[in-house]
């Protein structure tokens, strides 16, 4: 790891100030001034297969406490007070793990810009006292994706942190009104501060480097696992902590959207050997400074697209770049998709192969899902709002399938008042550029 890489890691951990986290908490309390927002830290240790402890995204976003397990942040709107309830040191391997949980008291509160840091044993009494004074609304975050409960209907759920947290509060405070703060949290995270953008620039650079490493590892007869490891190594070599999600280097039939998510339930992560003529979805990201990347390309196993694949891919690139040209603060995701579709319609009369003609029809159908946009930040796949704003950092990732081939590409992009900036710089786009990069 070089000196520049070490500086990256240090700066990423220091670039968002305690004051910025305080401002975020103040805004959330203002938006929910009639109740208490309760955000729970990750309550489990990192698994033995995780690259590190990943804090709950919302809890981290409002505290900056990356390594604190199980704590509960209470943002009391009526009292304008932020209180952190912390547990004692957690047990592990028969003893307590010291140094990971804050010590209650004024020193911890002062260091982290909180009003109070107290033992979590006082949470129940605190909430009941506030309810006795007329504060009956408790606001919670929600999961971005539905989480299977892990049990049949009628039994207590055993999976989903947000679900379990809500159930625990329902049981402890049956008179409380539990409502969602998710829309406010989503809107706040949709627009990044200058400090966040600085971190995300480094995340994007590392992610682009890891993507190129993954692309260059693709070859006939190579296992997907080998390319996955090239991506993980690429993240580490670029100064990141590890991948922001386990790499998707999905080849042939695995690259289709209908198959991808099966990897979450497959011991082998859909591993297979790459074959001549197939396409590979290289969908990756690196985790740096507690922010996550997401970038990708479609690449040919043989090192070069077949002519009909190249025609389809370059059509996608033309439509993608038309969408990029329209990106600016104020445009809606629907308008962005329509700009890209208009470029496809314009090119349709010039298409030669039946494969490319099918690709055009696929890009014009399927609704806005073909021209997918999501946020990038503390989560590599954050939720999105209908309209882009200055300061939004997004992933623009169109994708579709034609017969046996699946096509996809993705960049991390910063939206500005007058346009955009691609953060994942230096990556290939056209079929010819990709073939050169793979060499």
C-alpha positions, 0 to 999 in steps of 0.5 A, spaced: 500 500 500 503 506 497 503 513 501 497 516 497 493 510 498 494 510 506 493 518 505 486 516 502 484 511 508 486 517 513 482 522 509 476 518 508 475 517 516 476 524 517 473 528 512 466 529 515 466 533 521 462 532 527 459 538 526 456 536 520 453 530 523 450 534 528 447 539 523 443 532 520 440 530 527 438 537 527 434 537 521 431 530 522 429 533 529 426 539 525 422 535 520 419 530 526 418 535 531 412 532 534 416 525 536 422 522 537 426 518 532 429 512 534 435 509 530 438 502 532 445 501 530 447 494 527 446 489 533 450 483 531 458 483 530 461 482 523 461 475 520 467 471 519 466 472 512 465 479 512 471 484 510 469 488 516 463 491 521 458 495 517 454 499 521 447 500 520 447 506 514 442 510 517 445 510 524 452 512 521 449 517 517 446 521 523 452 519 528 459 518 524 459 512 529 462 506 525 464 501 530 459 502 535 454 496 536 447 496 538 446 503 540 440 507 540 440 514 537 434 518 540 432 524 537 427 528 541 423 533 536 420 537 542 426 537 547 431 538 541 435 533 544 440 528 541 441 522 546 445 516 545 443 509 549 449 505 549 450 498 551 456 495 555 462 491 552 459 486 548 461 478 549 465 474 544 469 468 545 467 468 552 469 475 554 468 482 553 470 486 547 473 492 550 474 499 546 468 498 541 462 501 545 462 508 548 462 510 555 456 513 558 458 520 560 459 528 558 466 526 555 463 521 550 457 526 548 462 532 547 467 528 543 461 526 538 457 532 539 451 529 542 447 532 548 447 526 552 450 519 552 447 514 557 446 507 559 441 503 554 438 500 560 435 507 561 431 507 554 425 504 556 424 509 562 426 515 558 421 513 552 415 512 558 417 519 561 416 523 554 410 519 553 407 521 559 409 528 557 405 528 551 410 525 546 407 519 543 410 518 536 416 514 535 419 515 528 423 509 525 427 508 519 425 502 514 429 497 510 430 499 503 428 492 500 423 487 503 426 482 508 423 475 509 421 474 516 424 467 517 418 464 519 411 463 517 405 468 518 403 468 525 409 466 528 414 472 531 419 474 525 426 472 526 429 476 521 430 483 518 433 488 523 428 494 522 422 489 523 425 486 529 426 493 532 419 495 530 416 489 533 420 490 540 418 497 540 410 495 539 411 490 545 414 495 550 410 501 548 403 499 546 400 506 546 405 509 542 404 511 535 409 508 530 411 512 524 416 512 518 422 517 518 424 514 512 422 519 507 426 524 510 432 520 511 431 518 504 431 526 501 437 528 506 441 522 503 439 524 496 443 530 496 450 529 498 455 535 502 461 537 499 465 532 504 461 526 502 462 528 495 470 528 497 469 521 500 465 519 494 470 521 489 475 516 492 470 511 492 469 512 485 476 512 483 478 505 487 471 502 484 473 504 477 480 501 478 477 494 481 472 494 475 478 494 470 482 489 474 475 484 474 475 486 466 482 484 465 481 477 468 475 475 464 477 469 459 475 463 456 475 457 461 476 462 467 471 461 473 467 467 475 470 466 482 477 468 479 474 474 477 471 476 483 477 475 487 481 480 482 475 485 483 476 484 491 484 484 490 483 491 486 479 494 491 484 492 496 490 495 492 486 501 491 486 503 498 479 501 500 477 496 505 474 491 501 468 490 496 462 494 497 458 488 495 460 481 493 462 482 486 457 480 480 462 477 475 456 473 472 457 470 465 452 467 460 445 465 463 447 468 470 448 475 467 440 476 466 436 480 471 432 474 472 438 470 474 442 475 478 439 475 485 439 467 485 446 468 487 444 471 494 441 464 495 447 460 492 453 457 496 457 457 489 454 464 488 452 461 481 459 460 479 461 457 473 466 457 467 466 462 462 465 460 455 467 463 448 462 467 445 458 469 452 458 476 455 459 477 462 456 482 467 462 485 471 458 489 476 462 491 482 464 497 487 469 498 493 468 500 500 472 506 503 471 511 508 464 508 510 461 510 503 460 504 497 461 504 490 457 501 484 460 501 477 460 496 471 460 494 464 458 488 460 465 485 457 466 479 452 469 473 454 473 472 448 476 479 448 472 482 443 464 482 441 461 479 435 459 484 430 452 483 432 453 484 439 458 490 438 452 493 434 447 492 440 452 494 445 454 501 441 447 502 440 446 502 448 452 506 449 449 512 444 443 512 448 447 512 455 451 518 452 445 521 450 442 521 457 448 523 460 448 529 456 441 531 459 443 530 466 443 536 470 439 538 476 432 538 475 431 533 470 426 527 472 428 520 472 422 519 467 425 525 462 432 522 463 429 515 460 426 518 455 432 522 452 435 515 452 429 512 448 429 518 443 436 516 441 435 509 440 429 511 436 433 515 432 438 510 430 433 504 429 433 505 421 441 504 421 441 498 424 443 492 420 443 486 425 437 482 427 440 482 434 441 489 434 434 491 432 431 486 438 436 490 442 433 497 440 426 494 441 428 491 448 431 498 450 424 502 448 420 497 452 420 495 459 419 502 462 424 506 466 427 499 469 431 499 463 434 506 464 435 504 472 437 510 476 439 509 484 443 513 489 450 512 491 452 513 498 453 510 505 449 504 501 452 503 494 445 502 492 441 507 496 434 509 494 432 515 489 427 520 488 424 522 482 428 528 480 435 529 480 438 535 484 445 538 485 449 534 489 446 528 488 450 522 486 447 517 482 448 510 479 446 510 472 445 503 470 441 501 464 440 493 462 436 489 458 437 482 454 437 479 447 436 472 446 442 469 450 446 475 451 445 480 457 447 488 456 449 492 462 453 498 464 454 503 470 457 509 472 457 513 478 455 520 477 455 527 481 449 532 479 451 539 478 446 545 477 448 545 470 450 538 468 454 532 471 461 529 472 462 522 471 466 520 478 468 513 475 473 516 470 477 513 465 473 507 463 471 504 456 465 505 453 464 503 446 465 495 444 472 497 441 474 501 447 472 495 451 476 490 447 482 494 448 482 495 455 481 487 456 488 486 453 
